[in-house]
Amino acid sequence: MRIDQLAAIQAPGIELWRVDLLAEAREREAPAPGDWLDAAERERAARFHFERDAHRHRASHTALRHLLAGRTGVPAPALRFSAGPYDKPRLDLPQAPAFNMSHSGRWALIGIGGAAPIGVDIEVPREMDDLMALAERNFTATECRELLALPEAGRLRAFLRCWTRKEAVLKAVGSGLSIEPGLFEAGTTPERRTTTLPVSGQTCEVTVISLDVDSEALAAVAWVEPGSRHLAF
């Protein structure tokens, strides 16, 4: 694997890292995938039917430990994780930095921030025959209209842009799909946007922005605004 930091974006205190899960590592960059993983991470990797998927899992989690070790000063194998009520991972450390990871195809995207809960998502395009049906189940009426207004050839990337933005928002909150993605506007265009979604009967503000990972993959990063951090899981 190879780890590269992405250019700075308009995200407060958030570092974003692209991991090429199939490339050869640079010298001294990180150990062989799997060397630092704990028993739970190894067990999850062993559940994959295909070795290529197990390799991606080991490589992405090794990269995450490598980056968090550099940020916290704790040796990578010694890092311990727990999970929120909807399985969002967190570091078992006082004043631990917020982080999140996503992977698709050969790429992983890792975000490391400060106190604000964050979420990231990445998707490599693939043909989808049921694109509009999926949009109608998961997008708002406005977002569906935006998709339908596009030429069919450009619809897939706009769909995935909206999808990654919604996933990043939900991952920032830590709610998983317990909050329906059609309940808030993320948008089909890449610019920075602050959206609101219902959390525990209150209004939660989350900002999301799209970013480029390579010429194909689409990605997004989101963070919970200061006044709403108490609502994150």
C-alpha positions as a printed Julia matrix, in Angstrom:
233×3 Matrix{Float64}:
   0.0     0.0     0.0
   1.0     3.64   -0.46
  -0.17    6.52    1.74
  -0.44   10.11    0.47
  -1.83   13.17    2.2
  -4.4    15.03    0.14
  -4.13   18.74   -0.45
  -5.7    20.9     2.25
  -9.4    21.6     1.85
 -11.81   23.89    3.66
 -12.26   21.52    6.58
 -11.25   22.77   10.05
  -8.26   20.86   11.4
  -8.94   17.72    9.36
  -6.14   15.82    7.64
  -7.16   13.59    4.75
  -5.08   10.66    3.53
  -5.44    8.57    0.4
  -4.28    4.97    0.65
  -3.6     2.95   -2.48
  -4.29   -0.51   -1.11
  -2.69   -2.31   -4.06
   0.48   -0.26   -4.59
   3.9    -1.07   -3.2
   4.7     0.91   -0.05
   7.46    3.47   -0.02
  10.51    2.51    2.02
   9.87    2.82    5.79
   6.3     3.98    5.18
   4.43    1.15    6.9
   4.81   -2.55    7.67
   3.32   -5.39    5.71
  -0.48   -5.35    5.92
  -1.62   -7.17    9.02
   1.55   -6.94   11.13
   0.0    -4.47   13.6
  -3.6    -5.71   13.69
  -5.3    -7.03   16.82
  -7.21  -10.3    17.04
 -10.58   -8.73   16.14
  -9.18   -7.06   13.01
  -7.52  -10.3    11.9
 -10.74  -12.2    12.51
 -12.74   -9.77   10.38
 -10.17  -10.1     7.58
 -10.44  -13.9     7.75
 -14.19  -13.72    7.07
 -13.72  -12.45    3.52
 -14.25  -15.08    0.84
 -11.64  -13.63   -1.54
  -8.04  -12.96   -0.52
  -8.0    -9.63   -2.4
 -10.77   -8.35   -0.1
  -8.99   -9.66    2.99
  -5.8    -7.92    1.81
  -7.65   -4.6     1.37
  -9.08   -4.91    4.87
  -5.67   -5.64    6.42
  -3.98   -2.89    4.42
  -6.55   -0.21    5.24
  -6.51   -0.96    8.98
  -2.72   -1.08    9.02
  -2.63    2.33    7.33
  -5.12    3.69    9.87
  -2.95    2.49   12.77
   0.14    3.94   11.11
  -1.45    7.39   10.81
  -3.03    7.39   14.28
   0.27    6.32   15.84
   1.96    9.3    14.21
  -0.77   11.6    15.52
  -0.98   10.28   19.1
   2.54    9.03   19.78
   1.19    5.64   20.83
   2.84    2.66   19.06
   0.58    1.37   16.3
   0.16   -2.18   17.71
  -0.76   -0.73   21.13
  -3.71    1.33   19.87
  -7.06    0.11   21.21
 -10.45    0.82   19.7
 -14.03    0.72   20.9
 -17.32    1.39   19.11
 -20.24    3.75   19.55
 -23.85    2.57   19.79
 -24.04    2.26   15.98
 -20.56    0.71   15.63
 -18.62    3.85   14.72
 -15.02    3.12   15.85
 -13.19    5.41   18.25
  -9.82    5.42   19.98
  -9.62    4.41   23.64
  -7.4     7.33   24.62
  -7.98   10.53   26.62
  -8.61   13.43   24.25
  -8.28   11.08   21.29
  -8.55   12.67   17.84
 -11.66   12.01   15.84
 -11.09    9.8    12.81
 -12.98    7.93   10.14
 -12.17    5.62    7.23
 -13.83    4.39    4.06
 -12.63    2.19    1.22
 -13.78    1.27   -2.26
 -11.89   -0.67   -4.91
  -8.17   -0.05   -4.58
  -8.6     3.12   -2.52
  -9.06    3.9     1.16
  -9.75    7.39    2.5
  -8.79    8.24    6.08
  -9.71   11.44    7.88
  -8.14   12.49   11.18
  -9.4    15.57   12.98
  -9.6    17.07   16.44
 -12.58   17.24   18.77
 -15.28   17.54   16.1
 -16.79   14.19   15.04
 -15.99   13.54   11.37
 -17.05   11.17    8.62
 -15.58   10.28    5.24
 -16.81    8.21    2.32
 -15.32    7.13   -1.0
 -16.89    5.33   -3.95
 -15.38    4.05   -7.18
 -17.98    4.27   -9.98
 -19.61    1.08  -11.24
 -22.57    0.6   -13.53
 -25.94    0.75  -11.75
 -29.1    -0.28  -13.54
 -31.37    0.8   -10.67
 -29.81    4.21  -10.08
 -33.02    6.28  -10.03
 -34.86    3.69   -7.96
 -32.08    3.91   -5.37
 -32.21    7.69   -5.5
 -35.96    7.74   -4.92
 -35.51    5.58   -1.8
 -32.58    7.51   -0.35
 -32.52   11.06   -1.72
 -34.78   14.05   -1.19
 -37.24   15.17   -3.86
 -34.93   18.09   -4.72
 -31.92   15.81   -5.15
 -33.93   13.46   -7.37
 -35.01   16.39   -9.55
 -31.38   17.49   -9.84
 -30.42   14.01  -11.06
 -33.25   13.81  -13.58
 -32.29   17.21  -14.99
 -28.85   15.85  -15.96
 -28.02   14.0   -19.19
 -28.08   10.27  -18.52
 -24.33   10.02  -19.18
 -23.57   12.32  -16.23
 -26.11   10.93  -13.83
 -23.97    8.21  -12.25
 -21.26   10.55  -10.98
 -23.84   13.0    -9.63
 -25.61   10.12   -7.88
 -22.36    8.93   -6.29
 -21.4    12.44   -5.31
 -24.68   12.79   -3.42
 -24.33    9.28   -1.98
 -20.83    9.92   -0.63
 -21.95   13.2     0.89
 -24.87   11.55    2.68
 -22.69    8.69    3.91
 -20.07   11.14    5.21
 -22.74   13.13    7.08
 -24.25   10.03    8.7
 -20.8     8.7     9.61
 -19.88   12.04   11.18
 -22.95   11.83   13.41
 -22.22    8.15   14.06
 -25.83    7.14   13.5
 -25.41    4.65   10.68
 -28.65    4.18    8.79
 -30.75    4.68   11.93
 -31.37    8.11   10.35
 -32.82    7.82    6.87
 -30.61    9.54    4.27
 -33.66   11.04    2.58
 -34.38   13.21    5.63
 -31.66   15.75    4.84
 -30.18   17.55    1.84
 -26.57   16.76    0.97
 -26.74   17.9    -2.66
 -25.52   16.5    -5.96
 -22.86   19.19   -6.47
 -19.42   19.26   -4.78
 -19.37   22.57   -2.94
 -19.28   23.0     0.83
 -22.7    22.87    2.41
 -24.07   22.87    5.96
 -27.11   20.63    6.26
 -29.45   19.81    9.14
 -30.79   16.42   10.14
 -32.99   15.21   12.99
 -31.09   13.56   15.86
 -32.82   12.54   19.1
 -35.64   14.98   18.44
 -33.24   17.89   17.88
 -31.67   19.57   14.87
 -28.05   18.6    14.19
 -25.85   20.76   11.94
 -23.23   19.01    9.82
 -21.01   20.51    7.12
 -19.99   18.42    4.11
 -17.71   18.98    1.13
 -16.73   16.81   -1.83
 -13.12   16.17   -2.82
 -11.03   14.55   -5.52
  -9.15   11.36   -4.67
  -8.13   10.38   -8.19
  -9.56   10.84  -11.67
 -12.32    8.28  -11.03
 -13.2     7.91   -7.35
 -15.64   10.32   -5.69
 -15.35   11.18   -2.02
 -16.66   13.47    0.7
 -15.74   14.57    4.21
 -18.17   15.9     6.83
 -17.89   17.28   10.35
 -20.4    18.06   13.09
 -20.63   21.77   13.86
 -19.66   22.89   17.4
 -23.22   23.58   18.59
 -24.33   20.08   17.62
 -21.46   17.94   18.9
 -23.47   16.76   21.9
 -25.85   15.03   19.46
 -23.19   12.81   17.84
 -23.15    9.16   18.87
